[in-house]
Amino acid sequence: MNNESCGILAHAISDPKVNRIHLVSRWPNEGQGSNSYPAGPYNTVSGASGPKIWASLMCSKNAMVIEYVSGEPSAPATARGPITTTQITNHPATTQIIVGEAGLRKQIKDHHASLPGTSATSPAR
């Protein structure tokens, strides 16, 4: 996240120079975006890199929520900073990554877990 936007860059483990997903979103202007999670409003952007790899990025001034399908059965190998990573069990290869202050990450994770048809399995970071 920077002063005006946030983004994600996911690369192949075997070759860090091979970018799989690169998404950037500006923060929503007043009256724009959605409040699908706490700490919103959020602007949303999504993209794919082939049939089995995709990501959705929600960006607010207070947090980022990323849903990422890597095409591999496990969570991203490296994640650093103020984040929580969770495998979403109703989508076996989907990882939810929440970036933000610890209290907001918990609110967002709890909100997502309360949605119908969703549950999480791996421990939070």
Backbone as CSV, one residue per row, in Angstrom:
resi,resn,N_x,N_y,N_z,CA_x,CA_y,CA_z,C_x,C_y,C_z
1,MET,0.856,-1.173,0.000,0.000,0.000,0.000,0.901,1.235,0.000
2,ASN,0.484,2.257,-0.708,1.196,3.534,-0.628,0.161,4.625,-0.354
3,ASN,0.492,5.858,-0.624,-0.405,6.962,-0.272,-1.677,7.036,-1.109
4,GLU,-1.729,6.365,-2.259,-2.889,6.487,-3.138,-3.448,5.166,-3.635
5,SER,-2.708,4.079,-3.456,-3.157,2.818,-4.033,-2.552,1.635,-3.298
6,CYS,-2.982,0.448,-3.684,-2.387,-0.776,-3.169,-2.301,-1.764,-4.314
7,GLY,-1.517,-2.820,-4.129,-1.364,-3.782,-5.201,-0.795,-5.093,-4.714
8,ILE,-0.747,-6.049,-5.625,-0.193,-7.374,-5.353,0.611,-7.810,-6.565
9,LEU,1.741,-8.445,-6.282,2.552,-9.068,-7.322,2.810,-10.498,-6.862
10,ALA,2.332,-11.466,-7.615,2.570,-12.875,-7.315,3.448,-13.441,-8.414
11,HIS,4.482,-14.177,-8.013,5.382,-14.742,-9.013,5.534,-16.245,-8.806
12,ALA,6.066,-16.911,-9.807,6.289,-18.350,-9.755,7.413,-18.659,-8.776
13,ILE,7.227,-19.690,-7.952,8.274,-20.094,-7.014,9.522,-20.515,-7.773
14,SER,9.351,-21.223,-8.859,10.482,-21.738,-9.617,11.276,-20.647,-10.338
15,ASP,10.632,-19.525,-10.636,11.313,-18.428,-11.323,10.696,-17.097,-10.904
16,PRO,11.300,-16.422,-9.911,10.742,-15.154,-9.411,10.578,-14.066,-10.467
17,LYS,11.217,-14.226,-11.624,11.071,-13.234,-12.691,9.794,-13.434,-13.494
18,VAL,9.126,-14.580,-13.282,7.882,-14.860,-14.007,6.712,-14.378,-13.156
19,ASN,6.147,-13.235,-13.535,5.003,-12.691,-12.808,3.744,-13.429,-13.213
20,ARG,3.043,-13.949,-12.215,1.792,-14.628,-12.485,0.621,-13.659,-12.432
21,ILE,0.634,-12.796,-11.438,-0.451,-11.824,-11.255,0.178,-10.506,-10.819
22,HIS,-0.249,-9.414,-11.410,0.164,-8.080,-10.976,-1.059,-7.184,-11.046
23,LEU,-1.585,-6.814,-9.874,-2.785,-5.988,-9.800,-2.514,-4.750,-8.960
24,VAL,-3.045,-3.621,-9.370,-2.955,-2.375,-8.616,-4.323,-1.712,-8.649
25,SER,-4.752,-1.184,-7.501,-6.029,-0.480,-7.427,-5.859,0.814,-6.642
26,ARG,-6.473,1.862,-7.107,-6.493,3.123,-6.360,-7.540,3.025,-5.264
27,TRP,-7.341,3.776,-4.201,-8.348,3.840,-3.150,-9.611,4.453,-3.717
28,PRO,-10.766,4.064,-3.204,-12.011,4.655,-3.705,-12.120,6.125,-3.306
29,ASN,-12.707,6.919,-4.200,-13.013,8.307,-3.876,-14.261,8.339,-3.004
30,GLU,-14.526,9.464,-2.404,-15.714,9.616,-1.555,-16.973,9.190,-2.316
31,GLY,-17.771,8.346,-1.697,-19.012,7.891,-2.302,-18.841,6.752,-3.293
32,GLN,-17.614,6.241,-3.475,-17.369,5.144,-4.409,-16.983,3.889,-3.642
33,GLY,-16.920,2.778,-4.340,-16.483,1.525,-3.756,-17.605,0.786,-3.062
34,SER,-17.253,-0.396,-2.527,-18.244,-1.220,-1.835,-17.819,-1.409,-0.386
35,ASN,-18.770,-1.745,0.442,-18.496,-2.023,1.847,-18.682,-3.504,2.140
36,SER,-18.129,-4.360,1.285,-18.306,-5.795,1.451,-17.548,-6.354,2.646
37,TYR,-16.593,-5.626,3.174,-15.848,-6.008,4.378,-15.730,-4.797,5.288
38,PRO,-15.459,-5.033,6.591,-15.173,-3.902,7.488,-13.956,-3.113,6.986
39,ALA,-13.842,-1.877,7.401,-12.733,-0.977,7.054,-12.828,-0.474,5.622
40,GLY,-14.014,-0.528,5.015,-14.201,-0.070,3.647,-14.518,1.406,3.597
41,PRO,-14.851,1.911,2.453,-15.191,1.212,1.216,-13.947,0.729,0.469
42,TYR,-14.168,-0.242,-0.415,-13.106,-0.865,-1.184,-13.344,-0.681,-2.676
43,ASN,-12.251,-0.484,-3.417,-12.260,-0.647,-4.862,-11.802,-2.063,-5.134
44,THR,-12.339,-2.681,-6.167,-12.011,-4.066,-6.477,-11.438,-4.174,-7.876
45,VAL,-10.402,-4.991,-7.996,-9.814,-5.307,-9.290,-9.489,-6.800,-9.266
46,SER,-9.600,-7.453,-10.412,-9.253,-8.867,-10.480,-8.573,-9.160,-11.800
47,GLY,-7.870,-10.284,-11.833,-7.192,-10.667,-13.054,-6.800,-12.127,-13.008
48,ALA,-6.467,-12.657,-14.163,-6.091,-14.059,-14.279,-4.789,-14.180,-15.047
49,SER,-4.132,-15.295,-14.804,-2.920,-15.634,-15.542,-3.045,-17.095,-15.936
50,GLY,-3.857,-17.351,-16.910,-4.135,-18.723,-17.316,-5.405,-19.234,-16.666
51,PRO,-5.815,-20.450,-17.018,-7.104,-20.969,-16.559,-7.156,-21.329,-15.072
52,LYS,-6.007,-21.559,-14.406,-6.022,-21.999,-13.014,-5.452,-20.980,-12.041
53,ILE,-5.071,-19.802,-12.502,-4.449,-18.800,-11.630,-5.222,-17.493,-11.753
54,TRP,-5.742,-16.990,-10.629,-6.444,-15.720,-10.643,-6.342,-15.072,-9.268
55,ALA,-6.615,-13.780,-9.215,-6.628,-13.054,-7.951,-7.665,-11.952,-8.015
56,SER,-8.206,-11.646,-6.851,-9.115,-10.526,-6.665,-8.514,-9.673,-5.554
57,LEU,-8.419,-8.369,-5.766,-7.834,-7.443,-4.805,-8.870,-6.396,-4.449
58,MET,-9.154,-6.253,-3.151,-10.007,-5.176,-2.663,-9.114,-4.231,-1.874
59,CYS,-9.176,-2.963,-2.214,-8.260,-1.969,-1.673,-9.038,-0.843,-0.996
60,SER,-8.743,-0.596,0.286,-9.298,0.560,0.983,-8.151,1.335,1.602
61,LYS,-8.436,2.471,2.192,-7.392,3.250,2.856,-6.906,2.571,4.125
62,ASN,-7.658,1.588,4.635,-7.308,0.951,5.889,-6.860,-0.496,5.767
63,ALA,-7.192,-1.173,4.689,-6.888,-2.599,4.559,-6.921,-3.035,3.101
64,MET,-6.329,-4.210,2.855,-6.403,-4.896,1.568,-6.929,-6.300,1.832
65,VAL,-7.789,-6.797,0.956,-8.247,-8.177,1.024,-7.988,-8.789,-0.344
66,ILE,-7.214,-9.873,-0.333,-6.834,-10.542,-1.569,-7.360,-11.968,-1.515
67,GLU,-7.994,-12.417,-2.573,-8.312,-13.825,-2.735,-7.496,-14.290,-3.929
68,TYR,-6.721,-15.360,-3.705,-5.728,-15.777,-4.688,-5.803,-17.280,-4.921
69,VAL,-5.935,-17.668,-6.163,-5.861,-19.066,-6.558,-4.565,-19.220,-7.333
70,SER,-3.633,-19.984,-6.766,-2.302,-20.105,-7.354,-2.180,-21.232,-8.353
71,GLY,-3.197,-22.108,-8.416,-3.074,-23.285,-9.258,-2.290,-24.379,-8.567
72,GLU,-1.897,-24.120,-7.315,-1.162,-25.079,-6.493,-1.979,-25.338,-5.234
73,PRO,-1.784,-26.488,-4.565,-2.648,-26.854,-3.442,-2.363,-26.154,-2.116
74,SER,-1.380,-25.279,-2.040,-1.053,-24.685,-0.746,-1.059,-23.163,-0.809
75,ALA,-0.930,-22.555,0.371,-0.896,-21.100,0.486,0.390,-20.555,-0.113
76,PRO,0.443,-19.243,-0.387,1.684,-18.647,-0.878,2.854,-18.976,0.052
77,ALA,4.026,-19.215,-0.530,5.191,-19.650,0.233,5.769,-18.539,1.105
78,THR,5.724,-17.305,0.641,6.335,-16.214,1.381,5.345,-15.072,1.508
79,ALA,5.102,-14.675,2.735,4.258,-13.512,2.992,4.834,-12.819,4.224
80,ARG,5.107,-11.536,4.103,5.734,-10.804,5.201,4.906,-9.579,5.530
81,GLY,5.008,-9.144,6.780,4.359,-7.910,7.196,3.082,-8.161,7.972
82,PRO,2.272,-7.102,8.142,1.044,-7.192,8.947,-0.088,-7.858,8.174
83,ILE,-0.008,-9.197,8.065,-0.978,-9.932,7.256,-1.554,-11.120,8.005
84,THR,-2.691,-11.573,7.528,-3.303,-12.833,7.943,-3.564,-13.616,6.668
85,THR,-3.101,-14.871,6.612,-3.381,-15.721,5.455,-4.237,-16.896,5.909
86,THR,-5.236,-17.217,5.109,-6.181,-18.274,5.442,-6.540,-19.040,4.180
87,GLN,-6.561,-20.369,4.266,-7.095,-21.180,3.176,-8.612,-21.195,3.321
88,ILE,-9.316,-20.953,2.231,-10.776,-20.963,2.241,-11.212,-22.354,1.820
89,THR,-11.905,-23.074,2.731,-12.172,-24.488,2.494,-13.220,-24.764,1.429
90,ASN,-14.117,-23.836,1.158,-15.103,-24.128,0.115,-14.526,-23.902,-1.281
91,HIS,-13.302,-23.437,-1.355,-12.537,-23.294,-2.594,-11.141,-23.819,-2.279
92,PRO,-10.870,-25.112,-2.427,-9.653,-25.722,-1.886,-8.341,-25.020,-2.210
93,ALA,-8.189,-24.454,-3.378,-6.912,-23.836,-3.709,-6.924,-22.320,-3.546
94,THR,-7.916,-21.772,-2.838,-8.028,-20.328,-2.678,-7.444,-19.893,-1.345
95,THR,-6.594,-18.888,-1.393,-6.028,-18.298,-0.189,-6.566,-16.887,-0.044
96,GLN,-6.999,-16.548,1.163,-7.395,-15.178,1.453,-6.248,-14.538,2.224
97,ILE,-5.823,-13.373,1.773,-4.733,-12.636,2.409,-5.299,-11.288,2.822
98,ILE,-5.182,-10.973,4.102,-5.690,-9.707,4.629,-4.503,-8.896,5.126
99,VAL,-4.393,-7.658,4.652,-3.303,-6.770,5.038,-3.896,-5.592,5.783
100,GLY,-3.335,-5.278,6.936,-3.801,-4.141,7.715,-3.460,-4.300,9.176
101,GLU,-3.936,-3.399,9.983,-3.726,-3.430,11.424,-4.380,-4.687,12.009
102,ALA,-3.782,-5.239,13.070,-4.208,-6.527,13.637,-5.704,-6.584,13.951
103,GLY,-6.253,-5.544,14.574,-7.675,-5.540,14.918,-8.563,-5.572,13.680
104,LEU,-8.190,-4.837,12.643,-8.959,-4.844,11.397,-8.870,-6.196,10.703
105,ARG,-7.671,-6.802,10.711,-7.526,-8.125,10.092,-8.465,-9.125,10.753
106,LYS,-8.558,-9.078,12.073,-9.450,-9.992,12.790,-10.903,-9.723,12.426
107,GLN,-11.315,-8.452,12.373,-12.691,-8.106,12.003,-13.026,-8.628,10.607
108,ILE,-12.109,-8.439,9.657,-12.345,-8.873,8.283,-12.410,-10.393,8.210
109,LYS,-11.471,-11.071,8.880,-11.476,-12.537,8.878,-12.760,-13.078,9.498
110,ASP,-13.173,-12.518,10.646,-14.401,-12.957,11.306,-15.624,-12.694,10.431
111,HIS,-15.645,-11.528,9.758,-16.758,-11.199,8.858,-16.841,-12.217,7.732
112,HIS,-15.710,-12.532,7.122,-15.702,-13.495,6.021,-16.145,-14.868,6.499
113,ALA,-15.675,-15.292,7.665,-16.045,-16.605,8.207,-17.536,-16.697,8.499
114,SER,-18.184,-15.550,8.750,-19.618,-15.554,9.054,-20.494,-15.590,7.806
115,LEU,-19.912,-15.415,6.625,-20.691,-15.441,5.389,-21.166,-16.866,5.111
116,PRO,-22.379,-17.036,4.580,-22.892,-18.381,4.284,-21.980,-19.129,3.313
117,GLY,-21.718,-20.388,3.615,-20.951,-21.234,2.710,-19.456,-21.037,2.754
118,THR,-18.928,-20.327,3.759,-17.494,-20.128,3.841,-16.953,-20.656,5.157
119,SER,-15.726,-21.108,5.120,-15.011,-21.478,6.328,-13.524,-21.438,6.024
120,ALA,-12.719,-21.334,7.070,-11.287,-21.198,6.912,-10.586,-22.340,7.651
121,THR,-9.389,-22.708,7.165,-8.718,-23.843,7.782,-7.340,-23.549,8.335
122,SER,-6.513,-22.789,7.709,-5.149,-22.676,8.183,-4.998,-21.562,9.204
123,PRO,-3.969,-21.645,10.038,-3.795,-20.646,11.088,-3.477,-19.265,10.510
124,ALA,-3.879,-18.259,11.244,-3.633,-16.880,10.826,-2.191,-16.508,11.145
125,ARG,-1.658,-15.588,10.353,-0.334,-15.044,10.617,-0.489,-13.696,11.233
